[in-house]
Each structure stands twice: as C-alpha cells, then as structure tokens.
Amino acid sequence: MSRMINSIYIISAGIFLVGSFQNCSSTPLEKIPVVLRPFSVKGSVNLCLDKGLNQFTIDNIIIANLNITASHGDLVADSDSDGIADRDEVALGFDPLVRRTNGKILDSLCLDMSGNANCLEQIPSCHSDKNTLGINECDIKTLGLDLLYGHPTQGLDSDKDGIPDILEILRGMSPNINDREADPDHDGVMNWIEIQNGTNPNFSNGAVDPSKVLIYKTTKLLDTGSCMGELWNITVDQLPFVSTKAYLDPLDSVSPLSPSLSHAAEENVITIFLKLKTRSGFMGNSRIYFKDFKINKSFSGFDLFMNDFIEAGEVLP
C-alpha cells in the first residue's frame, strides 16, 4: 500500500498563563493543567489519500495528549496513561507508574468496576494479548466489546462513533455506546468536540479560554496538485502540555505496531488517530491509523510523513 503525506513542522509558539474562571453550573469546572512552562504549538500537514487509499475519505481525526486526565475538576498529569491521575492512584490502591496494577485490565476499568484496585475476582476469563492500540482481551471482555459487533479487529472503535476505544476509556466515555453527540457534563459541548479540543466530557468547560486548550481543524482541499486522490489539511493551533513523571512500558507492551507510551520526566506522549471510511460508490471496512510522538518543554519542531503512520486494523463501516 502506498501512502503519502507532506511534511509537518510544529514550532513552539510562546507561553500562556493559567487563569481561573467562574462556573455558574453545579458541574465542577474543568481547569487547564498547571505546568512548569506551559506553551502552545502550531503546525500544518497535508494528507494525500491516493493509490491504495483513493477509495477512502477521512471520517475523523483526533489528536490527543495521553498524559492528561481529569481529577476533581482539574486537568492533571497521568504519567502511565491509564486514565487515573498520578495524584489519585496511590490513595486508590494503584501504582501511578503501572497501567495494569492488577495485571489484567487498565486501572481506570478496575476503578470503574470496584471503586479501588481490588477487582481481580470480577474480571472474566481472558488473556493479556493486546491489539495495536494497547487494549487487551481482558479490557474487551470486561466492557462487553466482544459482543457488540463482529469487527475484523476488536477494540479499536467498537461503537463506530469515530472515537478510538482507548480514548473513550481514558476520558471516561463509553466505547460500547455511540455517545459521540452526548453531553454528560451539560456544558453545551458534545463529547466528540470535547475530545477534539482536549477537554474532558465529564467536567464543565465553563468559561475556559479556547486559546488554552488543544485546537486543530481538518479541511478537505479542492486543489489536490499532484495528489491523485483526496487531499486533506490538518492545522494545529495549540497543543497542551503537563508536567509528568518518567514512565517505561513493560516489555510485553513494546512493539513497533503499538503506540509507545514510554517517556522521560517532563515529557508527554501525543497520539494522532486517523479513521478512514470508504467514499460513496465504494464498499469495504473502515480503517484506523495512528502515530505517536513525544514533546517536552524544549520542543522546537519535527517532520512527520504518512509512512510514519501505522494501520491499527479495520472496523465495520
């Protein structure tokens, strides 16, 4: 399969301040993470869907910082990307630098099941083999995703709402229910927009300044130039950053076909998720791609190409 993408250059764009905002609802106000040297970045990339991808169009693109999660109305550090804030894990009985403290399911799923780390007896019979986005059979069976649809690759986008299962789990959404347009925090912003903006669907945005959250947009370009298929532009205006502890993936999680969640202290893992669906007149399953990279406080820029993206698998249209 041949895939093309122009270079992306993301450059540090300066420092912003953390503010406080008045919240008129009863829902906890979501705050921007307090970090040592917060900054925003900008960048632009063109994706050419030609040759092996010329029957596809872009269904959804999500850029996510996997080291940010919500806790008591704040957006704070989640160094091991398990969906629970570092500052909460020890009190709940989890290890803040182990994604699966009990060895079976993601800590955030364990917390949902039992309210603490003591959930082993409630976990169904399963094995720990992971798919390309880091979800294992135990996660899938615990959520009942294996009974939802007969996807060619399980645990990618089980409810077919365009939001990857792993992000729904980490952000407290439901990967087995199409809750793309739900608004559980009643702040007037639908789930898929909250995910795209880097905010949390379960905490009201209140009067949060949009310049302090992740902001990006995708546009289908009319002038395709040398691209023989659809040409799309992704423009990133801001990318949030939070102070973290160093984290090292266990050996059974390290694979060239999985996102690398390992990172140094004061470093964040950013993942771009891309879902393609067949264009009108074509038939076939949708495809999920991803690319992860690291940023830190001295981040100055990088080049990114389509052949850097990895196909995670196929899901039903």
C-alpha positions in Angstrom: 0.0 0.0 0.0 1.3 3.4 -1.0 0.6 6.3 1.3 1.8 9.9 1.0 1.9 12.9 3.3 3.6 16.3 3.2 6.0 17.3 6.0 4.6 18.8 9.1 6.5 21.4 11.0 5.3 22.2 14.5 7.1 25.1 16.2 6.8 26.4 19.8 4.6 29.5 19.7 5.1 31.0 23.1 3.9 30.9 26.7 0.4 31.3 28.1 -0.8 31.8 31.6 -3.3 29.6 33.6 -6.4 31.5 34.6 -9.4 30.8 36.8 -12.9 31.1 35.6 -16.4 31.5 37.2 -18.6 28.4 36.8 -22.4 29.1 37.0 -23.4 25.4 36.8 -23.3 22.8 39.6 -20.8 20.7 37.5 -17.2 21.0 38.5 -15.3 23.5 36.4 -12.6 22.0 34.2 -9.3 23.8 34.6 -6.3 23.9 32.4 -3.3 21.9 33.8 -0.9 23.9 36.0 2.5 23.1 34.5 6.0 24.5 34.9 6.3 26.1 31.4 3.0 25.8 29.5 3.3 26.5 25.9 1.3 26.2 22.7 2.5 24.8 19.3 1.4 25.3 15.8 1.7 23.2 12.7 0.1 22.1 9.4 0.1 18.8 7.4 -1.4 17.7 4.2 -2.6 14.1 3.8 -2.9 12.7 0.3 -5.3 9.7 0.0 -4.2 8.2 -3.3 -3.1 4.9 -4.8 -4.1 2.3 -2.2 -6.2 4.8 -0.3 -8.0 6.5 -3.2 -11.3 4.8 -2.3 -11.3 6.4 1.2 -12.2 9.7 2.7 -11.4 11.0 6.2 -14.1 10.1 8.7 -12.4 11.5 11.8 -9.0 12.8 13.1 -8.2 13.1 16.8 -5.0 14.5 18.3 -4.7 13.6 22.0 -2.2 14.1 24.8 -2.3 10.7 26.5 -0.6 12.1 29.7 -3.5 14.5 30.6 -6.6 13.3 32.5 -9.3 14.9 34.7 -9.3 14.9 38.5 -11.6 16.9 40.8 -12.3 19.5 38.1 -8.6 19.8 37.0 -6.7 18.6 34.0 -3.6 17.0 35.5 -0.8 14.5 34.9 -1.5 10.8 34.1 2.1 9.6 33.6 1.3 6.0 32.8 -1.7 6.8 30.6 -4.2 4.6 32.4 -6.9 7.2 32.8 -6.3 7.9 36.6 -4.4 11.0 37.7 -1.0 10.4 39.3 -2.1 12.3 42.5 -5.1 9.9 42.9 -3.6 6.5 42.2 -1.8 5.7 45.5 -4.9 6.6 47.6 -7.0 4.3 45.4 -4.5 1.4 45.7 -3.0 1.7 42.3 0.6 2.2 41.2 0.9 5.6 39.4 3.6 4.1 37.1 1.9 0.8 36.2 -1.1 0.9 33.7 -2.4 -2.5 34.9 -1.7 -2.7 38.7 -3.6 -5.9 39.0 -2.0 -7.4 35.8 -5.3 -7.8 34.0 -7.2 -4.7 33.0 -6.4 -1.0 32.7 -6.5 0.7 36.1 -9.4 3.0 35.1 -11.5 0.0 34.2 -10.7 -1.6 37.5 -11.7 1.6 39.3 -15.0 1.7 37.5 -15.7 -1.9 38.5 -14.9 -1.8 42.2 -14.0 1.7 43.2 -10.5 0.6 44.0 -7.7 -1.7 42.9 -9.5 -4.9 44.2 -11.2 -6.1 41.1 -9.5 -9.3 40.2 -12.4 -11.5 41.2 -14.7 -9.6 38.8 -12.5 -9.9 35.7 -13.7 -12.5 33.2 -11.5 -15.4 32.0 -9.2 -13.8 29.4 -5.7 -13.4 28.1 -3.4 -10.3 28.1 -2.6 -10.2 24.4 -3.0 -6.6 23.2 -4.3 -5.1 20.0 -2.3 -2.4 18.2 -3.8 0.4 20.4 -2.9 -1.3 23.7 -6.3 -2.8 24.6 -6.2 -6.5 25.6 -8.8 -9.2 25.6 -9.5 -8.6 29.3 -10.3 -5.0 28.7 -12.5 -6.0 25.8 -14.4 -8.7 27.7 -14.8 -6.5 30.8 -16.6 -3.9 28.7 -18.5 -6.5 26.6 -17.0 -5.2 23.4 -16.6 -8.7 22.1 -20.4 -9.0 22.0 -21.1 -5.6 20.3 -20.2 -6.1 16.7 -18.1 -8.5 14.6 -15.3 -6.1 13.8 -12.4 -7.5 11.9 -10.1 -6.0 14.6 -11.7 -5.8 18.1 -11.1 -2.9 20.5 -10.4 -0.1 18.0 -13.7 1.7 17.6 -16.3 -0.7 18.9 -19.3 1.6 18.8 -18.4 3.0 15.4 -18.6 6.6 16.6 -15.2 7.7 15.3 -13.6 7.9 18.7 -11.0 5.2 19.4 -11.9 2.9 22.3 -8.7 3.6 24.1 -9.5 7.4 24.2 -13.1 6.7 25.4 -11.7 4.6 28.2 -9.1 7.1 29.3 -11.6 10.0 29.1 -14.5 8.3 31.0 -16.7 7.7 27.9 -18.4 4.5 26.8 -16.7 2.6 24.0 -19.8 0.3 23.7 -22.3 3.1 23.2 -22.3 5.7 20.5 -22.1 8.7 22.8 -20.3 11.0 20.2 -23.0 13.7 20.5 -23.8 13.2 24.2 -23.1 16.0 26.7 -22.8 14.4 30.2 -21.4 17.5 31.9 -24.2 19.7 30.4 -21.9 22.4 29.3 -23.3 22.6 25.8 -20.3 20.9 24.2 -20.7 17.5 22.7 -18.3 14.6 23.6 -16.6 14.5 20.2 -15.9 18.2 20.3 -14.5 17.9 23.9 -12.2 15.0 22.8 -11.1 17.1 19.8 -10.4 20.2 22.0 -8.5 18.2 24.6 -11.1 18.9 27.3 -12.9 16.3 29.3 -16.6 15.3 28.6 -17.3 14.8 32.3 -16.3 18.3 33.6 -17.9 21.5 32.5 -15.7 23.8 30.4 -17.3 26.8 32.0 -15.6 30.0 30.6 -12.4 28.3 29.7 -10.4 30.4 27.2 -10.2 28.3 24.0 -6.6 29.6 23.5 -5.6 27.4 26.4 -6.9 24.0 25.1 -5.9 21.8 22.1 -7.2 23.4 19.0 -7.0 22.0 15.5 -9.1 21.6 12.4 -9.3 19.4 9.3 -10.2 20.7 5.8 -10.7 18.9 2.5 -8.6 20.8 -0.1 -10.0 21.4 -3.6 -6.7 21.9 -5.3 -5.0 18.5 -5.0 -1.9 19.3 -7.0 -0.1 16.0 -7.7 -2.3 14.0 -5.3 -4.5 11.6 -7.3 -7.0 11.1 -4.5 -8.5 13.3 -1.8 -6.2 15.9 -0.2 -6.8 16.9 3.4 -5.2 19.5 5.6 -4.7 19.3 9.3 -3.9 22.5 11.1 -2.8 22.5 14.7 -3.1 25.9 16.5 -2.5 24.8 20.1 -1.2 21.7 21.9 -1.4 21.4 25.7 1.4 20.1 27.9 1.6 18.9 31.5 4.4 18.0 33.9 4.9 14.3 34.3 7.0 11.6 36.0 9.1 9.2 33.8 7.2 6.1 32.6 8.5 2.9 31.0 6.3 0.5 29.2 6.7 -3.2 30.2 8.4 -5.4 27.7 5.2 -7.2 26.6 3.8 -3.8 25.6 6.8 -2.7 23.4 6.0 -3.4 19.8 6.6 -1.5 16.5 2.9 -2.0 15.9 1.7 -0.3 19.1 1.9 3.3 20.4 5.0 3.8 22.6 3.8 5.2 25.9 7.3 5.3 27.4 8.5 8.8 28.1 11.0 10.7 30.2 10.1 13.0 33.1 8.6 16.3 31.9 7.7 14.7 28.6 4.3 14.0 27.1 3.0 11.4 24.6 0.9 12.8 21.8 -1.0 10.4 19.5 -2.7 11.2 16.3 -5.7 8.9 15.5 -7.0 8.8 11.9 -10.1 7.0 10.8 -10.8 6.4 7.1 -14.1 5.3 5.7 -14.9 4.3 2.1 -16.2 7.0 -0.2 -19.6 7.0 -1.8 -19.6 4.3 -4.6 -17.1 2.1 -2.8 -17.5 -0.8 -0.4 -15.3 -2.0 2.4 -14.4 -1.7 6.0 -13.2 1.5 7.7 -9.5 1.7 8.7 -7.8 3.1 11.8 -4.3 4.6 11.7 -2.2 6.1 14.4 1.1 7.9 15.0 2.6 8.8 18.4 5.4 11.2 19.2 6.9 12.9 22.3 7.0 16.6 23.3 8.8 18.3 26.2 9.4 21.9 27.4 12.2 22.4 24.9 10.1 21.1 21.9 11.0 23.0 18.8 9.7 21.1 15.8 9.7 17.9 13.8 8.9 16.3 10.5 6.1 13.8 10.0 5.3 11.7 7.0 2.4 9.3 6.2 4.7 6.3 6.1 5.2 7.1 9.8 1.6 6.2 10.4 0.7 2.6 11.4 -2.5 0.9 10.4 -4.1 -0.4 13.6 -6.7 -2.5 11.8 -10.2 -2.5 10.3 -13.6 -1.8 11.8 -17.1 -2.2 10.3 -18.3 0.8 8.4 
